[in-house]
């Protein structure tokens, strides 16, 4: 069994490779998925497993320690690894750094959703959030949508948005910080939200026809980034019904309140990849909820394992 660290593989991957691997994974039989969560004093151990016939088996095990950044020296909030098993023999074949898999899986999931749903002629991208994921989203969207002319960053703390934008500007890349969220949403072709918000901040009334909304941040049952109007106005899609319905507040809260019905979810990645569903026209507002899931970790971890092996 091989251990694959972040430096071993990060430089070998591209966002197109990852999106292609996730797309290919959704052409295989539906995954078996199982989760286990243990918690104590605000700290958590999350175990997620997936089995995809024709691909393999993976167990992702991570700890979530919110106080770690305040340690001396600071430590990442999320730490862990992904154990990949050979489907034919059941033997473990790779132990992959969890931060590596999460980085490429999360933004890769979103840009695949955008590749399948956003207008190909999209020119203006707005990213809400200025953390580590926002950096990945700038890279991923620039690669998958090379026609983008400008990327704007909004954050509740404007200084963080300005700092992130300045980092990209120093590399000659057109990224700028904005403070007027409503006006910037109204001008954007793609809006990607990657925040820790609990209450909705993105309003559907701000969206213009043809916009694609990429919702990432809300991952707990009590979290939302988009208000009811976003879901009501948009053609709603999820990466997986099994990992969003009943699990994530962005979908579950409006379902419980009767704002939307399960039938309003037009499709998931498997249906999008097969061509069974998609945006109805250029004026449609599309909404994609990135919910994550162990099957995505498996698809990306397997790509990482194969890529490292091919490079020796």
PyMOL commands that set and color helices and strands:
alter all, ss='L'
color gray80, all
select helices_A, chain A and resi 6-12+15-25+68-70+98-117+132-144+158-169+181-187+204-206+228-233+241-244+249-256+262-264+269-274+294-310
alter helices_A, ss='H'
color red, helices_A
select strands_A, chain A and resi 2-4+32-40+43-52+56-64+78-85+92-97+124-128+150-154+175-177+190-193+212-215+235-238+265-267+286-289
alter strands_A, ss='S'
color yellow, strands_A
deselect
rebuild
show_as cartoon
